[in-house]
Amino acid sequence: MKPLRTSELAQAVGIHPNTVRLYVDWGLLPPVERNESGYRIFTQKHLDCLKLARMIYASPYPGRDLRASSSEIIQRAIADDWQGALEKAKRHQSAVRKELKYADQTADLLEHWAQSMAEDSDDDPLEIREVSKLLGISHDVIRNWERNGLITIRRNSYNNYRLFGKKEIERLQIIRMLTRAGYSHMAILRMFIELDGGNTQELKKTLDTPRPDEDIYTAADHWLTTLHGQEKLARQVIQLIKKKTKLKSFPNCEGFEESH
């Protein structure tokens, strides 16, 4: 295959030449040699890596951990270790599926809890230090959740200390569970607004559906949708790499086509 210019590489995957240069600067393509005139000289290896990197980086940002995992796939490809890239891709797919299963199960538990929430009781309430120890979360985390509107905590009229009854403790457990499952504070707040308004139905859907007034939102604000998209992307990446590893077994075949 003859050397490719920046514009030809960009055209092959449907992006602007400046994007190719960015990918080079970000280390998403192998090192590029230059000709005597100073122009970059790209090869089939660069095109293969660009197709893979473009597939991964054109998808919505899935959060730091999953992006780091997918970046390891690209680095294996840059090193021309496509079998290693395939192994990384399968591990990444497994990680995505694990996250998706946990997030899905957690949302189901949320809906179950909403149908059987504790009522206010006359039991002796706990102070914040006791709740912190009971739930394994710091005072600052509890105060942060309160500041963000996820929970309203009653106060002792005598000393203004926070008081936590069974209802508040259960709510803190739900917040902790959803946070650890990857849901954002915005998503959790959105769900609690519905719940506190008396709606205990379709909370899982509410948790995953940003409102129209949420003009800017992150992957964690619609976490289930993000993870389903990442699971689909992981399958596509594996198919792309498998095609490349197959072609490397038959060196007379040139390159590989886009998978979409």
Backbone as numpy.savetxt, mean C-alpha at the origin, in Angstrom:
# Nx Ny Nz CAx CAy CAz Cx Cy Cz
20.00 -6.56 -31.70 19.15 -5.36 -31.70 20.03 -4.11 -31.70
19.71 -3.17 -32.57 20.51 -1.95 -32.66 20.28 -1.09 -31.42
21.25 -0.24 -31.07 21.08 0.65 -29.90 19.86 1.55 -30.06
19.24 1.88 -28.96 18.05 2.72 -28.97 18.36 4.10 -28.40
17.73 5.11 -28.97 17.84 6.45 -28.42 16.80 6.64 -27.32
16.94 7.69 -26.54 16.00 7.95 -25.46 14.57 8.04 -25.97
14.38 8.75 -27.07 13.04 8.92 -27.63 12.44 7.60 -28.09
13.28 6.71 -28.64 12.79 5.41 -29.09 12.39 4.53 -27.91
13.17 4.60 -26.84 12.85 3.83 -25.64 11.53 4.32 -25.05
11.38 5.64 -25.01 10.16 6.22 -24.46 8.94 5.83 -25.29
9.09 5.88 -26.60 7.99 5.55 -27.49 7.57 4.09 -27.35
8.53 3.22 -27.07 8.25 1.79 -26.96 7.32 1.46 -25.80
7.32 2.30 -24.76 6.46 2.04 -23.60 5.43 3.14 -23.38
5.38 4.12 -24.31 4.35 5.14 -24.24 4.54 6.18 -23.16
5.77 6.63 -22.94 6.04 7.66 -21.95 6.86 8.79 -22.58
7.02 9.88 -21.85 7.81 11.01 -22.33 9.30 10.69 -22.14
10.17 11.16 -23.05 11.61 10.93 -22.88 12.15 11.40 -21.53
11.57 12.47 -20.99 12.03 12.95 -19.68 11.78 11.92 -18.58
10.73 11.13 -18.76 10.43 10.07 -17.78 11.51 9.00 -17.82
11.99 8.69 -19.01 13.10 7.74 -19.15 14.31 8.25 -18.39
14.61 9.52 -18.57 15.77 10.11 -17.88 15.59 10.06 -16.37
14.36 10.28 -15.91 14.10 10.19 -14.48 14.34 8.78 -13.97
13.90 7.79 -14.73 14.08 6.40 -14.33 15.57 6.06 -14.23
16.34 6.62 -15.14 17.79 6.41 -15.08 18.35 7.05 -13.81
17.93 8.28 -13.54 18.42 8.99 -12.35 18.00 8.29 -11.06
16.83 7.67 -11.06 16.32 6.99 -9.86 16.91 5.59 -9.68
17.73 5.16 -10.64 18.32 3.84 -10.54 17.37 2.71 -10.89
16.37 3.00 -11.72 15.40 1.99 -12.11 15.76 1.32 -13.44
16.86 1.76 -14.04 17.38 1.15 -15.25 18.86 0.86 -15.06
19.42 -0.08 -15.81 20.85 -0.36 -15.71 21.67 0.87 -16.10
22.92 0.95 -15.67 23.79 2.07 -16.07 23.80 2.22 -17.59
23.84 3.45 -18.06 23.74 3.72 -19.49 25.05 4.30 -20.01
25.57 3.69 -21.06 26.77 4.22 -21.70 26.38 5.35 -22.66
27.37 6.15 -23.02 27.13 7.25 -23.97 28.05 7.10 -25.17
27.59 7.59 -26.31 28.44 7.55 -27.51 29.38 8.75 -27.52
30.14 8.88 -28.56 31.13 9.95 -28.63 30.50 11.34 -28.61
29.25 11.41 -29.03 28.56 12.71 -29.02 27.89 13.01 -27.69
27.97 12.06 -26.75 27.40 12.27 -25.42 25.98 11.79 -25.27
25.41 11.19 -26.33 24.04 10.70 -26.25 24.01 9.33 -25.56
22.98 9.10 -24.78 22.82 7.82 -24.12 22.56 6.71 -25.14
23.13 5.54 -24.89 22.93 4.38 -25.75 22.18 3.31 -24.96
20.94 3.08 -25.34 20.12 2.09 -24.66 20.09 0.78 -25.45
19.92 -0.32 -24.74 19.90 -1.64 -25.35 18.59 -2.35 -24.99
18.47 -3.60 -25.49 17.31 -4.41 -25.16 17.17 -4.59 -23.65
18.31 -4.71 -22.96 18.28 -4.86 -21.51 17.60 -3.67 -20.84
17.88 -2.46 -21.33 17.24 -1.28 -20.77 15.74 -1.28 -21.07
15.39 -1.71 -22.27 13.97 -1.75 -22.63 13.21 -2.74 -21.76
13.81 -3.90 -21.52 13.17 -4.91 -20.67 12.93 -4.37 -19.26
13.96 -3.74 -18.72 13.85 -3.20 -17.36 12.86 -2.04 -17.30
12.82 -1.24 -18.36 11.90 -0.12 -18.39 10.46 -0.60 -18.40
10.17 -1.64 -19.16 8.81 -2.19 -19.19 8.39 -2.67 -17.81
9.31 -3.33 -17.13 9.01 -3.83 -15.79 8.83 -2.67 -14.80
9.76 -1.71 -14.82 9.70 -0.58 -13.90 8.44 0.27 -14.16
8.13 0.45 -15.43 6.95 1.24 -15.78 5.68 0.57 -15.27
5.60 -0.74 -15.40 4.43 -1.47 -14.92 4.25 -1.26 -13.42
5.35 -1.29 -12.68 5.28 -1.18 -11.22 5.05 0.26 -10.79
5.79 1.20 -11.37 5.73 2.58 -10.89 4.57 3.37 -11.47
3.92 2.85 -12.49 2.75 3.55 -13.03 1.50 3.25 -12.20
1.59 2.27 -11.32 0.45 1.92 -10.46 0.38 2.89 -9.29
-0.79 3.04 -8.68 -0.91 3.93 -7.51 0.06 3.53 -6.41
0.57 4.52 -5.70 1.54 4.26 -4.64 0.89 3.41 -3.54
1.45 2.23 -3.24 0.81 1.31 -2.29 1.30 1.43 -0.85
2.11 2.42 -0.58 2.72 2.52 0.75 4.18 2.10 0.70
4.92 2.51 1.72 6.37 2.34 1.72 6.80 0.87 1.65
6.20 0.01 2.45 6.66 -1.38 2.53 6.44 -2.13 1.22
5.25 -2.01 0.64 4.97 -2.72 -0.60 5.76 -2.13 -1.77
5.98 -0.81 -1.76 6.79 -0.22 -2.83 8.23 -0.70 -2.72
8.75 -0.80 -1.49 10.12 -1.30 -1.30 10.23 -2.74 -1.78
9.19 -3.53 -1.51 9.19 -4.93 -1.95 9.19 -5.04 -3.46
8.39 -4.22 -4.13 8.35 -4.27 -5.59 9.63 -3.71 -6.21
10.27 -2.78 -5.51 11.52 -2.22 -6.02 12.64 -3.26 -6.04
12.57 -4.21 -5.12 13.56 -5.29 -5.11 13.47 -6.13 -6.38
12.28 -6.25 -6.92 12.09 -6.99 -8.19 12.87 -6.28 -9.30
12.72 -4.97 -9.36 13.38 -4.18 -10.39 14.89 -4.29 -10.26
15.40 -4.26 -9.04 16.84 -4.31 -8.84 17.41 -5.65 -9.30
16.69 -6.71 -9.13 17.14 -8.03 -9.62 17.20 -8.01 -11.16
16.20 -7.38 -11.76 16.17 -7.30 -13.23 17.33 -6.45 -13.73
17.62 -5.35 -13.04 18.74 -4.50 -13.43 20.05 -5.28 -13.40
20.17 -6.19 -12.43 21.37 -7.02 -12.32 21.36 -8.17 -13.33
20.32 -8.19 -14.19 20.15 -9.24 -15.20 19.92 -10.61 -14.56
19.39 -10.60 -13.36 19.04 -11.84 -12.66 17.52 -11.99 -12.71
17.02 -12.43 -13.84 15.58 -12.50 -14.03 14.94 -13.63 -13.23
15.70 -14.68 -12.98 15.18 -15.74 -12.12 15.03 -15.21 -10.70
16.02 -14.42 -10.26 15.93 -13.78 -8.95 14.77 -12.80 -8.90
14.53 -12.09 -10.00 13.41 -11.15 -10.08 12.08 -11.89 -9.94
12.03 -13.08 -10.55 10.81 -13.89 -10.47 10.56 -14.34 -9.03
11.61 -14.74 -8.35 11.47 -15.16 -6.95 11.01 -13.98 -6.08
11.60 -12.80 -6.33 11.19 -11.61 -5.58 9.74 -11.26 -5.88
9.33 -11.43 -7.13 7.96 -11.11 -7.51 6.97 -12.04 -6.82
7.33 -13.30 -6.71 6.44 -14.26 -6.03 6.34 -13.95 -4.54
7.47 -13.55 -3.94 7.44 -13.16 -2.53 6.59 -11.90 -2.33
6.73 -10.97 -3.28 5.94 -9.75 -3.22 4.45 -10.08 -3.33
4.11 -10.95 -4.23 2.71 -11.36 -4.39 2.18 -11.99 -3.10
3.00 -12.81 -2.47 2.61 -13.44 -1.21 2.39 -12.40 -0.12
3.26 -11.38 -0.09 3.13 -10.31 0.91 1.84 -9.51 0.68
1.53 -9.23 -0.57 0.31 -8.49 -0.89 -0.92 -9.30 -0.48
-0.92 -10.59 -0.79 -2.06 -11.43 -0.44 -2.23 -11.54 1.07
-1.13 -11.58 1.80 -1.20 -11.63 3.26 -1.81 -10.34 3.80
-1.36 -9.19 3.27 -1.91 -7.91 3.68 -3.41 -7.83 3.36
-3.77 -8.30 2.18 -5.17 -8.25 1.74 -6.05 -9.12 2.64
-5.57 -10.29 2.96 -6.34 -11.20 3.83 -6.54 -10.59 5.21
-5.49 -9.99 5.75 -5.57 -9.38 7.08 -6.51 -8.18 7.08
-6.39 -7.33 6.06 -7.25 -6.15 5.96 -8.71 -6.54 5.79
-8.94 -7.57 5.01 -10.30 -8.03 4.74 -10.92 -8.64 6.00
-10.16 -9.47 6.69 -10.66 -10.09 7.92 -10.91 -9.04 9.00
-10.04 -8.04 9.07 -10.19 -6.98 10.06 -11.46 -6.19 9.82
-11.75 -5.89 8.55 -12.98 -5.17 8.22 -14.20 -6.00 8.57
-14.12 -7.30 8.38 -15.23 -8.19 8.76 -15.44 -8.18 10.27
-14.35 -8.18 11.02 -14.45 -8.13 12.48 -15.05 -6.80 12.94
-14.74 -5.74 12.23 -15.32 -4.43 12.53 -16.84 -4.51 12.44
-17.34 -5.07 11.37 -18.79 -5.14 11.17 -19.44 -6.02 12.24
-18.76 -7.09 12.63 -19.29 -7.95 13.69 -19.35 -7.18 15.01
-18.30 -6.41 15.30 -18.27 -5.62 16.54 -19.37 -4.56 16.54
-19.62 -3.95 15.39 -20.62 -2.89 15.31 -22.02 -3.39 15.67
-22.25 -4.69 15.45 -23.56 -5.25 15.76 -23.69 -5.62 17.24
-22.58 -5.60 17.97 -22.63 -6.03 19.37 -21.78 -5.14 20.27
-21.78 -3.83 19.99 -20.99 -2.89 20.78 -21.44 -2.87 22.23
-20.47 -2.66 23.11 -20.79 -2.57 24.53 -21.57 -1.29 24.80
-22.51 -1.38 25.73 -23.25 -0.21 26.16 -22.50 0.43 27.33
-22.86 1.65 27.64 -22.28 2.29 28.82 -22.62 1.47 30.06
-21.66 1.32 30.95 -21.88 0.52 32.16 -21.48 1.32 33.39
-21.86 0.80 34.52 -21.54 1.46 35.79 -20.25 0.94 36.39
-19.53 0.08 35.64 -18.27 -0.45 36.15 -17.28 0.69 36.37
-16.36 0.49 37.31 -15.35 1.51 37.57 -14.52 1.75 36.32
-14.48 2.99 35.81 -13.68 3.28 34.61 -12.19 3.26 34.92
-11.40 3.11 33.86 -9.95 3.09 33.99 -9.37 4.43 33.57
-8.19 4.74 34.11 -7.47 5.94 33.69 -6.55 5.60 32.53
-5.98 6.62 31.93 -5.24 6.43 30.69 -4.02 5.52 30.88
-3.35 5.60 32.02 -2.18 4.75 32.26 -2.57 3.28 32.31
-3.75 3.00 32.87 -4.23 1.62 32.95 -4.63 1.10 31.58
-5.28 1.94 30.80 -5.68 1.54 29.44 -4.46 1.37 28.55
-3.50 2.24 28.70 -2.25 2.14 27.93 -1.58 0.79 28.17
-1.51 0.39 29.42 -0.89 -0.89 29.76 -1.74 -2.06 29.27
-3.06 -1.94 29.40 -3.97 -3.00 29.00 -3.90 -3.28 27.49
-3.85 -2.22 26.69 -3.89 -2.36 25.22 -2.51 -2.37 24.57
-1.48 -2.03 25.35 -0.14 -2.03 24.78 0.10 -0.89 23.82
-0.51 0.25 24.08 -0.30 1.44 23.26 0.03 2.61 24.19
0.79 3.56 23.70 1.27 4.65 24.54 0.19 5.69 24.81
0.44 6.50 25.84 -0.46 7.62 26.14 -0.59 8.54 24.93
0.54 8.80 24.27 0.55 9.74 23.14 -0.31 9.23 21.98
-0.28 7.94 21.75 -1.09 7.36 20.67 -2.58 7.56 20.99
-2.96 7.29 22.21 -4.36 7.46 22.60 -4.78 8.92 22.45
-3.93 9.84 22.92 -4.24 11.27 22.80 -4.32 11.70 21.33
-3.46 11.11 20.50 -3.47 11.43 19.07 -4.77 10.98 18.42
-5.23 9.79 18.77 -6.51 9.31 18.24 -7.66 10.21 18.69
-7.57 10.70 19.93 -8.60 11.60 20.43 -8.56 12.92 19.67
-7.36 13.45 19.45 -7.22 14.73 18.71 -7.74 14.60 17.29
-7.57 13.44 16.69 -8.01 13.23 15.30 -9.49 12.88 15.20
-10.19 12.90 16.33 -11.63 12.70 16.30 -12.09 11.26 16.23
-11.16 10.32 16.43 -11.54 8.91 16.34 -12.29 8.44 17.58
-12.11 9.14 18.67 -12.79 8.76 19.91 -12.97 10.00 20.78
-14.09 10.04 21.50 -14.35 11.09 22.49 -14.28 10.45 23.86
-13.44 10.98 24.70 -13.20 10.37 26.01 -13.73 11.30 27.10
-14.59 10.78 27.93 -15.15 11.59 29.01 -14.07 11.89 30.06
-14.34 12.92 30.84 -13.36 13.38 31.84 -13.95 13.31 33.25
-13.04 13.11 34.18 -13.40 13.19 35.59 -13.67 14.65 35.94
-14.83 14.95 36.44 -15.19 16.34 36.72 -14.35 16.94 37.84
-13.73 16.09 38.63 -12.94 16.58 39.77 -11.53 16.98 39.34
-10.83 16.09 38.61 -9.43 16.37 38.24 -9.19 16.44 36.73
-10.25 16.28 35.94 -10.18 16.35 34.47 -9.40 15.19 33.84
-9.14 14.14 34.60 -8.47 12.97 34.03 -9.40 12.25 33.06
-8.83 11.66 32.04 -9.61 10.86 31.10 -10.11 9.59 31.79
-11.35 9.22 31.47 -11.95 8.01 32.04 -12.41 7.09 30.92
-12.02 5.83 30.99 -12.32 4.87 29.94 -13.20 3.75 30.49
-14.42 3.68 29.98 -15.29 2.58 30.31 -15.13 1.47 29.29
-15.94 0.44 29.40 -15.85 -0.71 28.49 -16.06 -0.28 27.04
-16.99 0.64 26.82 -17.31 1.10 25.46 -16.10 1.79 24.82
-15.44 2.66 25.59 -14.27 3.37 25.06 -13.10 2.41 24.80
-12.94 1.46 25.69 -11.85 0.50 25.54 -12.05 -0.36 24.29
-13.29 -0.80 24.07 -13.58 -1.57 22.85 -13.29 -0.74 21.60
-13.67 0.53 21.66 -13.44 1.39 20.49 -11.94 1.57 20.24
-11.17 1.73 21.30 -9.72 1.81 21.14 -9.16 0.53 20.55
-9.68 -0.60 20.94 -9.23 -1.88 20.38 -9.50 -1.95 18.88
-10.66 -1.44 18.48 -11.01 -1.43 17.05 -10.09 -0.49 16.28
-9.83 0.68 16.84 -8.92 1.63 16.18 -7.53 1.00 16.03
-7.05 0.39 17.09 -5.74 -0.26 17.04 -5.72 -1.36 15.97
-6.74 -2.17 15.93 -6.82 -3.26 14.98 -6.84 -2.75 13.53
-7.64 -1.73 13.26 -7.73 -1.19 11.90 -6.43 -0.50 11.49
-5.81 0.21 12.43 -4.55 0.89 12.14 -3.47 -0.13 11.79
-3.39 -1.19 12.56 -2.38 -2.21 12.30 -2.65 -2.96 11.00
-3.90 -2.98 10.57 -4.25 -3.63 9.31 -3.98 -2.75 8.11
-3.55 -1.49 8.34 -3.15 -0.62 7.24 -4.11 0.50 6.91
-5.27 0.56 7.57 -6.23 1.62 7.28 -5.76 2.96 7.87
-6.04 4.03 7.16 -5.62 5.36 7.61 -6.58 5.92 8.65
-6.14 6.97 9.34 -7.01 7.65 10.29 -8.23 8.22 9.58
-8.04 8.71 8.36 -9.16 9.28 7.60 -10.21 8.21 7.31
-9.76 7.03 6.91 -10.69 5.95 6.61 -11.45 5.53 7.86
-10.73 5.43 8.98 -11.35 5.03 10.23 -12.34 6.10 10.70
-11.96 7.36 10.59 -12.85 8.46 10.97 -14.12 8.44 10.11
-13.95 8.24 8.82 -15.08 8.16 7.90 -16.07 7.08 8.34
-15.51 5.93 8.73 -16.35 4.83 9.18 -17.05 5.16 10.49
-16.33 5.79 11.44 -16.94 6.11 12.73 -18.03 7.17 12.60
-17.89 8.09 11.66 -18.93 9.09 11.43 -20.24 8.39 11.07
-20.15 7.39 10.21 -21.33 6.61 9.85 -21.86 5.84 11.05
-20.95 5.19 11.76 -21.35 4.36 12.90 -21.99 5.19 14.00
-21.37 6.33 14.32 -21.91 7.19 15.37 -23.23 7.83 14.96
-23.47 7.88 13.65 -24.74 8.40 13.16 -25.84 7.36 13.16
-25.52 6.16 13.62 -26.52 5.10 13.73 -26.50 4.09 12.61
-25.60 4.25 11.66 -25.53 3.31 10.53 -24.52 2.21 10.83
-24.98 1.00 11.05 -24.08 -0.11 11.33 -23.95 -1.05 10.12
-24.48 -0.63 8.99 -24.46 -1.46 7.79 -23.37 -0.96 6.82
-22.79 -1.91 6.10 -21.81 -1.61 5.05 -20.64 -0.76 5.54
-20.22 -1.00 6.77 -19.07 -0.25 7.30 -17.79 -0.61 6.57
-17.70 -1.84 6.12 -16.53 -2.28 5.36 -16.41 -1.48 4.07
-17.53 -1.26 3.41 -17.54 -0.46 2.18 -17.20 0.98 2.49
-17.75 1.52 3.58 -17.46 2.90 3.97 -15.98 3.09 4.27
-15.39 2.10 4.93 -13.97 2.14 5.28 -13.09 2.25 4.03
-13.58 1.74 2.92 -12.80 1.66 1.69 -13.22 2.69 0.63
-14.18 3.57 0.97 -14.70 4.48 -0.05 -14.57 5.93 0.38
-13.56 6.66 -0.12 -13.41 8.08 0.20 -14.64 8.88 -0.21
-14.99 9.87 0.60 -16.12 10.73 0.29 -15.74 11.73 -0.81
-16.73 12.31 -1.49 -16.43 13.29 -2.55 -15.63 14.49 -2.05
-15.78 14.85 -0.76 -15.06 16.02 -0.26 -13.62 15.69 0.13
-13.24 14.42 0.02 -11.85 14.04 0.27 -11.08 14.18 -1.03
-10.72 15.41 -1.37 -10.10 15.69 -2.67 -8.76 14.99 -2.84
-8.00 14.90 -1.75 -6.69 14.25 -1.79 -6.70 13.12 -0.79
-6.41 11.91 -1.26 -6.37 10.79 -0.33 -5.26 9.83 -0.72
-4.84 9.04 0.24 -3.73 8.12 0.05 -4.23 6.70 -0.15
-3.29 5.79 -0.42 -3.66 4.39 -0.60 -4.36 3.83 0.62
-3.93 4.24 1.81 -4.51 3.72 3.05 -5.92 4.23 3.30
-6.35 5.25 2.56 -7.71 5.76 2.71 -8.72 4.89 1.97
-8.25 4.07 1.06 -9.09 3.05 0.41 -8.23 1.79 0.26
-7.88 1.25 1.39 -6.86 0.22 1.50 -7.22 -1.08 0.79
-8.46 -1.53 0.91 -8.87 -2.78 0.26 -8.75 -2.66 -1.26
-9.21 -1.54 -1.79 -9.11 -1.32 -3.24 -7.65 -1.30 -3.68
-6.81 -0.62 -2.89 -5.38 -0.56 -3.20 -4.77 -1.95 -3.23
-5.08 -2.76 -2.24 -4.49 -4.09 -2.16 -4.99 -5.01 -3.27
-6.26 -4.89 -3.62 -6.76 -5.69 -4.75 -6.03 -5.29 -6.04
-5.79 -4.00 -6.20 -5.04 -3.54 -7.37 -3.61 -4.04 -7.36
-2.99 -4.07 -6.18 -1.62 -4.57 -6.07 -1.55 -6.08 -6.33
-2.57 -6.79 -5.93 -2.59 -8.24 -6.16 -2.68 -8.53 -7.66
-3.50 -7.75 -8.36 -3.61 -7.90 -9.82 -2.30 -7.52 -10.49
-1.67 -6.45 -10.03 -0.39 -6.01 -10.58 0.68 -7.07 -10.37
0.69 -7.69 -9.20 1.69 -8.72 -8.90 1.58 -9.88 -9.88
0.37 -10.26 -10.23 0.17 -11.33 -11.21 0.72 -10.91 -12.57
0.48 -9.66 -12.96 0.95 -9.17 -14.25 2.48 -9.13 -14.29
3.08 -8.70 -13.20 4.55 -8.64 -13.13 5.14 -10.02 -13.26
4.55 -10.99 -12.58 5.05 -12.37 -12.67 4.93 -12.90 -14.09
3.82 -12.62 -14.75 3.66 -13.05 -16.14 4.71 -12.42 -17.04
4.98 -11.13 -16.82 5.98 -10.42 -17.63 7.36 -11.04 -17.44
7.72 -11.30 -16.20 9.05 -11.86 -15.91 9.16 -13.29 -16.42
8.11 -14.06 -16.28 8.14 -15.44 -16.79 8.38 -15.45 -18.29
7.76 -14.50 -18.97 7.97 -14.42 -20.41 9.42 -14.08 -20.72
10.00 -13.20 -19.94 11.40 -12.83 -20.15 12.32 -14.01 -19.85
12.10 -14.72 -18.76 12.96 -15.85 -18.41 12.85 -16.95 -19.46
11.66 -17.09 -20.03 11.49 -18.09 -21.09 12.28 -17.69 -22.33
12.25 -16.40 -22.67 12.99 -15.93 -23.83 14.50 -16.04 -23.62
14.95 -15.84 -22.37 16.38 -15.97 -22.09 16.86 -17.41 -22.27
15.91 -18.34 -22.15 16.25 -19.75 -22.37 16.39 -20.05 -23.86
15.83 -19.12 -24.69 15.91 -19.27 -26.15 16.49 -17.97 -26.72
17.79 -17.81 -26.66 18.43 -16.53 -27.00 18.18 -16.02 -28.40
17.66 -16.83 -29.30 17.38 -16.34 -30.64 16.14 -15.49 -30.70
15.33 -15.55 -29.61 14.14 -14.70 -29.54 14.54 -13.31 -29.08
13.97 -12.29 -29.66 14.35 -10.91 -29.33 13.29 -10.26 -28.45
13.73 -9.86 -27.27 12.91 -9.03 -26.39 11.60 -9.65 -25.98
10.72 -8.84 -25.43 9.37 -9.30 -25.14 8.42 -8.12 -25.24
7.17 -8.44 -25.55 6.21 -7.38 -25.83 5.56 -6.91 -24.53
4.88 -5.78 -24.63 4.10 -5.29 -23.49 3.01 -6.30 -23.18
2.66 -6.42 -21.91 1.64 -7.38 -21.51 0.25 -6.75 -21.49
0.13 -5.54 -21.97 -1.19 -4.92 -21.99 -1.35 -4.13 -23.29
